[in-house]
């Protein structure tokens, strides 16, 4: 998708979310102005990716489950903003792609829980976000999304006029004094805790 089309879509979505869902963005000053970084957010609705895309002023890339790429029409749209992940058997190529984009100065949006929470509560994080953060050494920006689960809950077909809010926390970098699976799991848990802490400060 070229630059002009992307920004037209962003303008339309931004206007829609601000009017229909009273979108509020808090803490944008915590987002790095340049260079590659990870945005790690909770996941409660299919609206989460477009809401983050609108809140960020640079074009991000998402990691989406493979099944979405096979849906007619929607698949082509998803492909423009994402690269695929096999959630049952994650491929090293997915991790390599994410790290490569970060090293080149891109923004990669990750949902540590791996899937949408069915009831709005935060799930235990998967190891992937810790793996990507530790290998890339890119800054991690925790983000809390609220209201998308009401605006478009699991199973709903239409968007409701519920208020949506996203808050960006202070970014941090992973100290790579350690490595290995347990270290990556610990990093994932730390990232999830920072997302949870944002809920207490709103």
TORZA-412372 format. One record per residue (C-alpha): residue number from 1; residue in three letters; x, y, z. Coordinates in steps of 0.2 Angstrom, whole numbers, m for minus. Layout:
BEGIN
{pt NUM "ala" {X Y Z}}
...
***
This chain:
BEGIN
{pt 1 "unk" {0 0 0}}
{pt 2 "unk" {8 16 m5}}
{pt 3 "unk" {11 32 6}}
{pt 4 "unk" {m4 42 0}}
{pt 5 "unk" {m17 28 2}}
{pt 6 "unk" {m11 24 19}}
{pt 7 "unk" {m12 41 25}}
{pt 8 "unk" {m30 43 17}}
{pt 9 "unk" {m35 28 27}}
{pt 10 "unk" {m27 34 43}}
{pt 11 "unk" {m36 51 41}}
{pt 12 "unk" {m53 42 38}}
{pt 13 "unk" {m51 31 53}}
{pt 14 "unk" {m44 44 64}}
{pt 15 "unk" {m60 55 61}}
{pt 16 "unk" {m71 40 63}}
{pt 17 "unk" {m64 35 80}}
{pt 18 "unk" {m63 53 87}}
{pt 19 "unk" {m81 56 82}}
{pt 20 "unk" {m90 39 84}}
{pt 21 "unk" {m79 33 99}}
{pt 22 "unk" {m72 49 106}}
{pt 23 "unk" {m54 42 105}}
{pt 24 "unk" {m42 49 118}}
{pt 25 "unk" {m24 46 117}}
{pt 26 "unk" {m14 49 132}}
{pt 27 "unk" {5 49 135}}
{pt 28 "unk" {10 51 116}}
{pt 29 "unk" {26 61 122}}
{pt 30 "unk" {32 44 128}}
{pt 31 "unk" {33 37 111}}
{pt 32 "unk" {51 39 103}}
{pt 33 "unk" {51 51 88}}
{pt 34 "unk" {63 41 78}}
{pt 35 "unk" {71 25 76}}
{pt 36 "unk" {64 7 78}}
{pt 37 "unk" {54 2 93}}
{pt 38 "unk" {41 m10 99}}
{pt 39 "unk" {23 m6 105}}
{pt 40 "unk" {17 m19 117}}
{pt 41 "unk" {m2 m18 120}}
{pt 42 "unk" {m16 m28 128}}
{pt 43 "unk" {m28 m36 116}}
{pt 44 "unk" {m47 m36 118}}
{pt 45 "unk" {m54 m33 101}}
{pt 46 "unk" {m51 m33 83}}
{pt 47 "unk" {m52 m14 84}}
{pt 48 "unk" {m35 m14 93}}
{pt 49 "unk" {m24 m13 78}}
{pt 50 "unk" {m33 1 69}}
{pt 51 "unk" {m34 11 85}}
{pt 52 "unk" {m15 9 88}}
{pt 53 "unk" {m12 13 70}}
{pt 54 "unk" {m22 30 71}}
{pt 55 "unk" {m14 34 88}}
{pt 56 "unk" {4 32 81}}
{pt 57 "unk" {10 46 69}}
{pt 58 "unk" {22 34 59}}
{pt 59 "unk" {16 19 50}}
{pt 60 "unk" {18 3 61}}
{pt 61 "unk" {18 m15 56}}
{pt 62 "unk" {8 m29 65}}
{pt 63 "unk" {11 m48 67}}
{pt 64 "unk" {m6 m56 63}}
{pt 65 "unk" {m12 m74 63}}
{pt 66 "unk" {m10 m83 47}}
{pt 67 "unk" {m29 m87 45}}
{pt 68 "unk" {m32 m68 42}}
{pt 69 "unk" {m22 m68 27}}
{pt 70 "unk" {m33 m81 19}}
{pt 71 "unk" {m49 m72 20}}
{pt 72 "unk" {m55 m64 4}}
{pt 73 "unk" {m53 m45 3}}
{pt 74 "unk" {m49 m44 21}}
{pt 75 "unk" {m33 m54 18}}
{pt 76 "unk" {m26 m42 5}}
{pt 77 "unk" {m29 m27 18}}
{pt 78 "unk" {m21 m36 32}}
{pt 79 "unk" {m6 m40 21}}
{pt 80 "unk" {m3 m22 19}}
{pt 81 "unk" {0 m19 37}}
{pt 82 "unk" {6 m36 44}}
{pt 83 "unk" {16 m51 42}}
{pt 84 "unk" {10 m68 47}}
{pt 85 "unk" {12 m79 62}}
{pt 86 "unk" {8 m97 64}}
{pt 87 "unk" {2 m97 82}}
{pt 88 "unk" {2 m116 84}}
{pt 89 "unk" {20 m117 78}}
{pt 90 "unk" {29 m100 77}}
{pt 91 "unk" {43 m99 63}}
{pt 92 "unk" {60 m92 66}}
{pt 93 "unk" {57 m82 50}}
{pt 94 "unk" {43 m72 59}}
{pt 95 "unk" {55 m67 73}}
{pt 96 "unk" {69 m63 61}}
{pt 97 "unk" {57 m52 51}}
{pt 98 "unk" {52 m42 66}}
{pt 99 "unk" {70 m40 72}}
{pt 100 "unk" {75 m34 54}}
{pt 101 "unk" {61 m21 53}}
{pt 102 "unk" {66 m15 70}}
{pt 103 "unk" {84 m14 66}}
{pt 104 "unk" {79 m4 50}}
{pt 105 "unk" {70 9 61}}
{pt 106 "unk" {52 2 59}}
{pt 107 "unk" {38 1 72}}
{pt 108 "unk" {32 m16 77}}
{pt 109 "unk" {16 m18 86}}
{pt 110 "unk" {15 m34 97}}
{pt 111 "unk" {1 m41 108}}
{pt 112 "unk" {10 m51 121}}
{pt 113 "unk" {m5 m61 126}}
{pt 114 "unk" {m5 m68 108}}
{pt 115 "unk" {m24 m68 106}}
{pt 116 "unk" {m39 m57 111}}
{pt 117 "unk" {m45 m58 129}}
{pt 118 "unk" {m63 m65 129}}
{pt 119 "unk" {m68 m54 145}}
{pt 120 "unk" {m57 m39 145}}
{pt 121 "unk" {m45 m46 158}}
{pt 122 "unk" {m27 m47 154}}
{pt 123 "unk" {m20 m65 150}}
{pt 124 "unk" {m3 m72 153}}
{pt 125 "unk" {10 m66 140}}
{pt 126 "unk" {18 m77 127}}
{pt 127 "unk" {37 m78 126}}
{pt 128 "unk" {38 m71 109}}
{pt 129 "unk" {37 m52 114}}
{pt 130 "unk" {52 m55 126}}
{pt 131 "unk" {61 m65 113}}
{pt 132 "unk" {60 m51 100}}
{pt 133 "unk" {63 m37 113}}
{pt 134 "unk" {79 m46 119}}
{pt 135 "unk" {86 m50 102}}
{pt 136 "unk" {82 m33 94}}
{pt 137 "unk" {87 m23 109}}
{pt 138 "unk" {74 m10 103}}
{pt 139 "unk" {65 1 115}}
{pt 140 "unk" {48 m6 121}}
{pt 141 "unk" {33 6 123}}
{pt 142 "unk" {19 m2 134}}
{pt 143 "unk" {2 3 129}}
{pt 144 "unk" {m15 1 137}}
{pt 145 "unk" {m31 0 126}}
{pt 146 "unk" {m48 2 135}}
{pt 147 "unk" {m65 3 127}}
{pt 148 "unk" {m62 m7 111}}
{pt 149 "unk" {m70 m23 120}}
{pt 150 "unk" {m86 m13 122}}
{pt 151 "unk" {m85 m4 105}}
{pt 152 "unk" {m83 m21 96}}
{pt 153 "unk" {m83 m36 108}}
{pt 154 "unk" {m79 m54 104}}
{pt 155 "unk" {m93 m60 92}}
{pt 156 "unk" {m100 m43 88}}
{pt 157 "unk" {m103 m38 70}}
{pt 158 "unk" {m105 m20 71}}
{pt 159 "unk" {m95 m6 80}}
{pt 160 "unk" {m104 3 95}}
{pt 161 "unk" {m102 21 100}}
{pt 162 "unk" {m92 17 116}}
{pt 163 "unk" {m77 28 121}}
{pt 164 "unk" {m60 21 117}}
{pt 165 "unk" {m44 27 126}}
{pt 166 "unk" {m26 22 123}}
{pt 167 "unk" {m12 26 135}}
{pt 168 "unk" {7 25 131}}
{pt 169 "unk" {19 22 145}}
{pt 170 "unk" {37 26 147}}
{pt 171 "unk" {48 16 135}}
{pt 172 "unk" {62 5 142}}
{pt 173 "unk" {76 m6 135}}
{pt 174 "unk" {79 m24 139}}
{pt 175 "unk" {96 m27 148}}
{pt 176 "unk" {104 m42 138}}
{pt 177 "unk" {115 m48 152}}
{pt 178 "unk" {106 m64 151}}
{pt 179 "unk" {99 m75 137}}
{pt 180 "unk" {88 m91 135}}
{pt 181 "unk" {70 m96 136}}
{pt 182 "unk" {68 m92 155}}
{pt 183 "unk" {75 m74 153}}
{pt 184 "unk" {64 m71 138}}
{pt 185 "unk" {49 m77 148}}
{pt 186 "unk" {54 m65 162}}
{pt 187 "unk" {55 m51 150}}
{pt 188 "unk" {38 m55 143}}
{pt 189 "unk" {31 m54 161}}
{pt 190 "unk" {39 m38 164}}
{pt 191 "unk" {32 m30 149}}
{pt 192 "unk" {14 m36 153}}
{pt 193 "unk" {16 m29 171}}
{pt 194 "unk" {21 m12 164}}
{pt 195 "unk" {5 m13 153}}
{pt 196 "unk" {m5 m17 169}}
{pt 197 "unk" {2 m3 179}}
{pt 198 "unk" {m4 9 166}}
{pt 199 "unk" {m22 4 171}}
{pt 200 "unk" {m19 10 188}}
{pt 201 "unk" {m13 28 183}}
{pt 202 "unk" {m28 32 172}}
***
